Amino acid sequence: MDNLTVIVLAAGGGTRMKSKTMKVLHPVCGRSMIGHVLTAVRAMEPQRVVAVVGTQREQVAPHIQELLPDVVLAVQETQDGTGHAVRVAVESLGTPLEGTVVVVTGDTPLLEGESLRAFAEEHEAAQRAVSILSGVVPQPRGYGRIVRNGEGDVEGIVEEKDASPAEREIGEINSGILAFEAGFLLEALERIGNDNASGEYYLTDAVGIARESGMTVGAHPLDDVVQTEGANDRAQLAELGREMNRRILTRWMRAGVTVMDPASTWVDADVVLEPDVTLLPGVQLLGATVVAEDAVVGPDTTLQDCEVGTGARVVRSHGQLAVIGAGATVGPFSYLRPGTRLGEGGKIGAFVETKNARIGVGSKVPHLSYVGDAEIGDGTNIGAGTIFANYDGTRKHRTRVGDRARTGSNNTFIAPVEIGDDAMTGGGTTVRRDVPPGALAVSSGPQRNIDDWARRRAARDPGGAGDGSSQDT
């Protein structure tokens, strides 16, 4: 399509959302509603995109520009209807409008680029003045109805507020997505009035104007009409989210991913999964998470903006902005905070929290530890209950543990400190100074045993718990 302009309508306030966030900015499967629409629009490869903003434009405009830097922004100061919004969009271009113009709404997140492109191509091929993306639904309440004559030709669109009882029984609805021949659109915008129940300028009145002028009008019924559904409140937003998640999971399963329980699994739109990944029940993959082949995630695991390597295993854990190497294992009940990098074949075990930590190839932090602001070399084992004490009350400091080190249980490393290659630390050690390579560090005193302690205690206090009997307290 050599000369395509797309106008995205995103000026409405969405008061039924009852939210301080603008309606089109509410997320669905990891993207804003308008983010999904702009993704579909980009797939059409238009020459120009105009986004009409109005209510809360200080929120909406920067978000749109971030997603589509070349967009032209048009400001609709007062929300006087879709016809007025398109007029504002055309005026903002500053160049003559030619070719095909497609108008879409910013609150239809299920919309797909392939469907939009097919609609626009059919419109051009048929050389129509106006084309309507329509659909047949069992419950058309709230939608404008497509009115056809006895021969089946489109006569017009009537909004529900202005529809007669007979017209309200019509099942074919206007999706709000229209295509125009640019020259006709410019003419129609000058003729659209606001003599209706809402006192607004309806863009759909252009259909009647085209018919009166003897021009061609057509409708393009979309079999998958759910793509055109919008959300006006939180309940409808949740329904769209469920439907999009279902579609995302279906696409990945058909691409070779095993999803054990789709009903309890959530995968965002920008997640990437390779074949032979397995997702167990209760998994949430959010943001830009990437999972490589043969990895198993779950059950009951949430990963946001994480990378999971080939054959890795993550069980009942939470991760954010973390990298998990090939063949590594995580969990259960691990917490990987931003900056965690677990090397190939490594392990972060039960009840371990990590933050801004690099854990080398084959290294293990098996259980009950906190590893913050740390670098751990290859082939090292960190004993249970170890704390990397990284904060001195003012600043964060790093701890470095070398290759093949073995640290005892219940250690505390007071950063900044370095433990050399092949070094060891004794159980209960608090490390305050660097440990040279190959050395053993211990900080606790020698153990003292008192013989016959239990017998002598019982003799002093025959009724006490020291005699082995129970005592109520």
TINU-81192 format. One record per residue (C-alpha): residue number from 0; residue in one letter; chain; x, y, z. Coordinates in steps of 0.001 Angstrom, whole numbers. Layout:
BEGIN
pos_code_unit_px_py_pz
NUM_a_A_X_Y_Z
...
! end
This chain:
BEGIN
pos_code_unit_px_py_pz
0_m_A_0_0_0
1_d_A_1790_3044_-1332
2_n_A_-35_5868_432
3_l_A_-1610_4837_3723
4_t_A_-2444_7087_6662
5_v_A_-3664_5625_9954
6_i_A_-5486_7755_12530
7_v_A_-5575_6363_16077
8_l_A_-8298_7780_18325
9_a_A_-7105_8022_21946
10_a_A_-8685_11193_23312
11_g_A_-11555_9839_25431
12_g_A_-11362_9897_29195
13_g_A_-12715_6432_29997
14_t_A_-14559_7587_33113
15_r_A_-16134_4161_33647
16_m_A_-12675_2800_34454
17_k_A_-12835_4912_37632
18_s_A_-9093_5296_37469
19_k_A_-6459_8009_37625
20_t_A_-4839_6194_34716
21_m_A_-6112_6997_31242
22_k_A_-8168_4163_29787
23_v_A_-5923_3341_26825
24_l_A_-2913_3083_29163
25_h_A_-4341_221_31206
26_p_A_-2240_-2903_30630
27_v_A_-3358_-6115_28991
28_c_A_-827_-8964_29008
29_g_A_2111_-6685_29632
30_r_A_1303_-3919_27146
31_s_A_-988_-936_27331
32_m_A_-4170_-1224_25312
33_i_A_-2925_1413_22907
34_g_A_424_-350_22785
35_h_A_-1314_-3392_21315
36_v_A_-3148_-1199_18801
37_l_A_62_521_17714
38_t_A_1703_-2893_17241
39_a_A_-1106_-3834_14851
40_v_A_-837_-472_13094
41_r_A_2928_-878_12585
42_a_A_2285_-4196_10853
43_m_A_372_-2304_8142
44_e_A_3553_-308_7323
45_p_A_1719_3010_6939
46_q_A_3412_6132_5616
47_r_A_1865_8298_8358
48_v_A_321_7671_11763
49_v_A_-1645_10359_13585
50_a_A_-2692_9821_17210
51_v_A_-5468_12004_18588
52_v_A_-5060_12719_22296
53_g_A_-7143_14819_24635
54_t_A_-8051_13864_28183
55_q_A_-4928_13298_30309
56_r_A_-2750_13842_27279
57_e_A_215_14485_29570
58_q_A_63_10727_30304
59_v_A_-883_9452_26885
60_a_A_1220_11508_24467
61_p_A_4681_10573_25865
62_h_A_3699_6900_25973
63_i_A_2621_6933_22329
64_q_A_5782_8786_21265
65_e_A_7933_6252_23108
66_l_A_6286_3394_21230
67_l_A_6097_5163_17858
68_p_A_8635_8019_17647
69_d_A_7514_9159_14166
70_v_A_3882_9607_15194
71_v_A_2084_12900_14602
72_l_A_187_13997_17707
73_a_A_-3100_15855_17368
74_v_A_-4825_17413_20368
75_q_A_-8625_17313_20643
76_e_A_-9278_19968_23263
77_t_A_-12967_19063_23641
78_q_A_-14333_15575_23024
79_d_A_-17021_16389_20457
80_g_A_-17181_13017_18781
81_t_A_-15199_10865_16366
82_g_A_-15891_13110_13376
83_h_A_-14414_16062_15210
84_a_A_-11413_13952_16318
85_v_A_-10622_12925_12737
86_r_A_-10957_16533_11578
87_v_A_-8377_17538_14219
88_a_A_-6101_14722_13043
89_v_A_-6283_15781_9395
90_e_A_-5579_19412_10284
91_s_A_-2501_18400_12280
92_l_A_-808_16702_9317
93_g_A_163_19920_7588
94_t_A_411_18131_4227
95_p_A_-2271_17224_1649
96_l_A_-4136_14042_2513
97_e_A_-4031_11440_-240
98_g_A_-4493_7717_-697
99_t_A_-6232_5582_1923
100_v_A_-7041_6635_5472
101_v_A_-7788_4009_8127
102_v_A_-9273_5114_11443
103_v_A_-8822_2841_14475
104_t_A_-9645_3195_18170
105_g_A_-7020_2997_20901
106_d_A_-8880_615_23231
107_t_A_-9040_-2559_21092
108_p_A_-6006_-4556_22295
109_l_A_-6906_-7813_20535
110_l_A_-6690_-6162_17114
111_e_A_-4195_-7885_14801
112_g_A_-2111_-6291_12094
113_e_A_-2971_-9019_9603
114_s_A_-6682_-8274_9961
115_l_A_-6155_-4530_9542
116_r_A_-4011_-5015_6479
117_a_A_-6547_-7334_4819
118_f_A_-9295_-4783_5534
119_a_A_-7348_-1891_4012
120_e_A_-6293_-3906_964
121_e_A_-9874_-4961_242
122_h_A_-10998_-1346_585
123_e_A_-8453_-208_-1995
124_a_A_-9161_-3085_-4350
125_a_A_-12905_-2354_-4311
126_q_A_-12243_1393_-4859
127_r_A_-14787_2358_-2234
128_a_A_-15353_5764_-720
129_v_A_-15917_4164_2700
130_s_A_-15388_697_4108
131_i_A_-16549_-497_7518
132_l_A_-14871_-3235_9522
133_s_A_-17934_-5038_10849
134_g_A_-18889_-8215_12634
135_v_A_-21965_-10186_13587
136_v_A_-22475_-10609_17335
137_p_A_-25285_-12244_19324
138_q_A_-25595_-9290_21718
139_p_A_-25023_-6034_19845
140_r_A_-26009_-3708_22666
141_g_A_-23813_-626_22852
142_y_A_-22615_-806_19256
143_g_A_-23595_1123_16159
144_r_A_-25622_-1066_13773
145_i_A_-24872_-1641_10080
146_v_A_-28049_-871_8123
147_r_A_-28405_-2625_4760
148_n_A_-31059_-2364_2088
149_g_A_-33012_-5221_557
150_e_A_-30165_-6008_-1828
151_g_A_-27712_-6230_1056
152_d_A_-25917_-2981_225
153_v_A_-24776_-854_3144
154_e_A_-27070_2130_3608
155_g_A_-25553_3578_6760
156_i_A_-24571_3178_10395
157_v_A_-26959_4114_13162
158_e_A_-25697_4655_16709
159_e_A_-27630_2848_19428
160_k_A_-28840_6090_21004
161_d_A_-30457_7057_17697
162_a_A_-31612_3577_16612
163_s_A_-35234_2536_16265
164_p_A_-36437_-659_17986
165_a_A_-36142_-2525_14680
166_e_A_-32618_-1237_14079
167_r_A_-31560_-2319_17552
168_e_A_-32356_-5907_16559
169_i_A_-29667_-5832_13867
170_g_A_-26766_-8126_14751
171_e_A_-24116_-6686_12414
172_i_A_-22201_-4035_14271
173_n_A_-19735_-1276_13479
174_s_A_-16373_-1954_15090
175_g_A_-15455_1735_14970
176_i_A_-12687_946_12464
177_l_A_-13253_2617_9106
178_a_A_-11322_3085_5857
179_f_A_-11749_6083_3551
180_e_A_-10603_7369_212
181_a_A_-8785_10502_1319
182_g_A_-10505_12923_-1052
183_f_A_-13949_11799_14
184_l_A_-13000_11961_3707
185_l_A_-11997_15607_3374
186_e_A_-15330_16401_1754
187_a_A_-17343_14406_4306
188_l_A_-15701_16058_7293
189_e_A_-17056_19408_6094
190_r_A_-20588_18036_5886
191_i_A_-20867_16025_9112
192_g_A_-23176_17739_11623
193_n_A_-24094_17169_15251
194_d_A_-27889_16979_15043
195_n_A_-28242_13797_17105
196_a_A_-29033_12625_20633
197_s_A_-25492_13242_21869
198_g_A_-24820_16522_20070
199_e_A_-21591_15012_18708
200_y_A_-20019_14806_15263
201_y_A_-20245_11139_14295
202_l_A_-17627_9942_11822
203_t_A_-20075_7198_10883
204_d_A_-22334_9830_9286
205_a_A_-19836_9776_6423
206_v_A_-21446_6511_5300
207_g_A_-24782_8227_4668
208_i_A_-23048_11137_2946
209_a_A_-21299_8713_589
210_r_A_-24563_6977_-236
211_e_A_-26292_10277_-923
212_s_A_-23475_11179_-3282
213_g_A_-23768_7888_-5153
214_m_A_-20418_6602_-3972
215_t_A_-19523_3027_-3088
216_v_A_-19832_1914_537
217_g_A_-19020_-1563_1795
218_a_A_-18575_-3597_4954
219_h_A_-15806_-6078_5643
220_p_A_-17177_-8619_8155
221_l_A_-14455_-9929_10430
222_d_A_-14971_-13566_11398
223_d_A_-12920_-13076_14550
224_v_A_-14951_-10101_15690
225_v_A_-13530_-10332_19232
226_q_A_-10485_-8522_17835
227_t_A_-12544_-5339_17690
228_e_A_-13846_-5436_21263
229_g_A_-12884_-2608_23596
230_a_A_-12900_-2191_27357
231_n_A_-14905_496_29129
232_d_A_-14514_-759_32702
233_r_A_-12304_-3045_34785
234_a_A_-14551_-6067_34294
235_q_A_-14339_-5807_30501
236_l_A_-10590_-5231_30802
237_a_A_-10219_-8503_32715
238_e_A_-12235_-10353_30075
239_l_A_-9982_-9021_27318
240_g_A_-6947_-10054_29347
241_r_A_-8210_-13599_29735
242_e_A_-8967_-13859_26037
243_m_A_-5586_-12475_25016
244_n_A_-3782_-14828_27403
245_r_A_-5712_-17741_25943
246_r_A_-4627_-16732_22441
247_i_A_-998_-16253_23490
248_l_A_-857_-19690_25146
249_t_A_-2530_-21342_22159
250_r_A_40_-19788_19821
251_w_A_2948_-21010_21958
252_m_A_1513_-24508_22374
253_r_A_1167_-24790_18600
254_a_A_4806_-23682_18339
255_g_A_5990_-26588_20514
256_v_A_5666_-25343_24094
257_t_A_4046_-27577_26726
258_v_A_1604_-25716_28969
259_m_A_460_-28147_31618
260_d_A_-2509_-26102_32842
261_p_A_-3496_-23136_30635
262_a_A_-6140_-22048_33160
263_s_A_-3479_-21209_35773
264_t_A_-734_-19981_33422
265_w_A_-170_-16362_32375
266_v_A_2237_-15300_29621
267_d_A_2643_-11677_28540
268_a_A_2606_-10598_24916
269_d_A_6341_-9843_24686
270_v_A_7544_-13114_26261
271_v_A_9612_-15380_23980
272_l_A_9527_-19171_24390
273_e_A_11539_-21752_22464
274_p_A_10263_-25221_21465
275_d_A_10171_-27903_24163
276_v_A_9843_-25432_27013
277_t_A_7546_-26794_29728
278_l_A_5365_-24510_31852
279_l_A_3871_-26166_34920
280_p_A_731_-24940_36748
281_g_A_767_-21555_38431
282_v_A_3403_-19931_36182
283_q_A_3470_-16223_35311
284_l_A_5952_-15070_32676
285_l_A_5866_-11293_32496
286_g_A_7463_-8467_30539
287_a_A_10247_-9433_28149
288_t_A_11070_-12814_29715
289_v_A_12861_-15295_27417
290_v_A_12908_-19051_28091
291_a_A_15196_-21332_26060
292_e_A_14483_-24857_24856
293_d_A_14095_-27766_27286
294_a_A_13776_-25442_30276
295_v_A_11096_-26253_32851
296_v_A_9435_-23432_34763
297_g_A_7103_-23989_37694
298_p_A_4999_-24879_39386
299_d_A_4026_-21619_41119
300_t_A_6741_-19397_39637
301_t_A_6738_-15741_38575
302_l_A_9469_-14380_36304
303_q_A_9519_-10793_35069
304_d_A_12031_-9618_32449
305_c_A_14195_-12701_33062
306_e_A_16315_-14945_30835
307_v_A_16190_-18705_31413
308_g_A_18826_-20811_29684
309_t_A_18563_-24135_27873
310_g_A_17543_-26984_30142
311_a_A_17327_-24835_33254
312_r_A_14842_-25606_36020
313_v_A_12988_-22993_38108
314_v_A_10657_-24240_40862
315_r_A_8288_-22184_43075
316_s_A_10372_-19045_42833
317_h_A_10181_-15353_41984
318_g_A_12602_-13541_39709
319_q_A_12953_-10075_38247
320_l_A_15603_-8824_35802
321_a_A_17643_-11968_36407
322_v_A_19609_-14306_34130
323_i_A_19562_-18060_34758
324_g_A_22206_-20018_32877
325_a_A_21805_-23205_30873
326_g_A_21290_-26279_33016
327_a_A_21029_-24233_36210
328_t_A_18482_-24888_38944
329_v_A_16549_-22394_41036
330_g_A_14262_-23008_44001
331_p_A_12082_-23904_45579
332_f_A_11194_-20618_47328
333_s_A_14052_-18585_45878
334_y_A_13912_-14832_45278
335_l_A_16075_-13530_42422
336_r_A_16185_-9763_42500
337_p_A_17458_-7479_39714
338_g_A_21063_-7993_38681
339_t_A_21225_-11697_39537
340_r_A_23243_-13760_37038
341_l_A_23442_-17494_37688
342_g_A_26051_-19319_35616
343_e_A_25668_-22492_33604
344_g_A_24969_-25499_35800
345_g_A_24748_-23343_38924
346_k_A_22255_-23549_41743
347_i_A_20256_-21090_43818
348_g_A_18411_-23235_46314
349_a_A_15615_-23141_48847
350_f_A_14983_-19868_50697
351_v_A_17856_-18022_49036
352_e_A_17620_-14354_48111
353_t_A_20038_-12818_45608
354_k_A_20506_-9247_44394
355_n_A_23043_-7727_42025
356_a_A_25026_-10950_42259
357_r_A_27035_-12928_39724
358_i_A_27253_-16611_40578
359_g_A_29709_-18495_38402
360_v_A_29577_-21682_36343
361_g_A_28728_-24690_38480
362_s_A_28621_-22662_41699
363_k_A_25986_-23299_44317
364_v_A_24140_-21338_46980
365_p_A_22017_-24248_48157
366_h_A_19839_-22867_50955
367_l_A_18879_-20247_53535
368_s_A_21245_-17492_52390
369_y_A_21303_-13869_51283
370_v_A_23715_-12978_48478
371_g_A_23715_-9265_47715
372_d_A_26255_-7214_45755
373_a_A_28498_-10233_45251
374_e_A_30690_-11984_42732
375_i_A_31133_-15716_43176
376_g_A_33563_-17551_40940
377_d_A_33232_-20928_39212
378_g_A_32828_-24226_41068
379_t_A_32286_-22602_44460
380_n_A_29907_-23757_47201
381_i_A_28368_-21320_49688
382_g_A_27345_-22924_52999
383_a_A_23822_-22823_54360
384_g_A_22712_-19748_56257
385_t_A_25372_-17449_54796
386_i_A_24804_-13696_54767
387_f_A_26627_-11324_52447
388_a_A_26443_-8193_54610
389_n_A_26668_-5559_51885
390_y_A_25438_-2394_53637
391_d_A_27369_-371_56217
392_g_A_24506_2017_56955
393_t_A_25629_4506_54331
394_r_A_26874_2677_51249
395_k_A_26661_-705_49555
396_h_A_29871_-2734_49154
397_r_A_30734_-5864_47180
398_t_A_32008_-9238_48293
399_r_A_34155_-11354_45977
400_v_A_34502_-15112_46382
401_g_A_36953_-16870_44080
402_d_A_36823_-20138_42154
403_r_A_36464_-23511_43899
404_a_A_35995_-21920_47332
405_r_A_34145_-23743_50107
406_t_A_32489_-21654_52784
407_g_A_30997_-23049_55982
408_s_A_27468_-22775_57288
409_n_A_26228_-19669_59105
410_n_A_28961_-17423_57752
411_t_A_28743_-13649_57540
412_f_A_30863_-11793_54995
413_i_A_31272_-8137_55990
414_a_A_31764_-6287_52691
415_p_A_33998_-5150_51185
416_v_A_35905_-8404_51494
417_e_A_37509_-10956_49175
418_i_A_37826_-14705_49608
419_g_A_40468_-16162_47322
420_d_A_40447_-19172_44994
421_d_A_40357_-22567_46743
422_a_A_39897_-20886_50149
423_m_A_37682_-22245_52915
424_t_A_35866_-20769_55892
425_g_A_34786_-22553_59064
426_g_A_31233_-22863_60278
427_g_A_29929_-19778_62058
428_t_A_32763_-17602_60769
429_t_A_32407_-13851_60410
430_v_A_34797_-12733_57685
431_r_A_35954_-9128_58127
432_r_A_39330_-9346_56322
433_d_A_40367_-10798_52987
434_v_A_41046_-14542_52933
435_p_A_44114_-15460_50808
436_p_A_43815_-18139_48119
437_g_A_43951_-21631_49574
438_a_A_43643_-20433_53183
439_l_A_41182_-21467_55901
440_a_A_39461_-18666_57812
441_v_A_37871_-19203_61226
442_s_A_36681_-16584_63677
443_s_A_34994_-18530_66483
444_g_A_36853_-19615_69626
445_p_A_37705_-23224_70480
446_q_A_34818_-25439_71570
447_r_A_34577_-26263_75295
448_n_A_32746_-29404_76510
449_i_A_31518_-29716_80125
450_d_A_31283_-33374_81087
451_d_A_28260_-34725_82984
452_w_A_26381_-31425_82518
453_a_A_22942_-33039_82265
454_r_A_23369_-35237_85361
455_r_A_24712_-32421_87536
456_r_A_21959_-30057_86439
457_a_A_19303_-32624_87295
458_a_A_20836_-33068_90738
459_r_A_20639_-29330_91388
460_d_A_17027_-29042_90197
461_p_A_15222_-32409_90455
462_g_A_11883_-30961_89254
463_g_A_13327_-29116_86319
464_a_A_13317_-29983_82658
465_g_A_16961_-31008_82912
466_d_A_15977_-34515_84133
467_g_A_14439_-35273_80790
468_s_A_10833_-34842_81926
469_s_A_8447_-32271_80487
470_q_A_7508_-29181_82450
471_d_A_4487_-26917_81894
472_t_A_5209_-23214_81571
! end
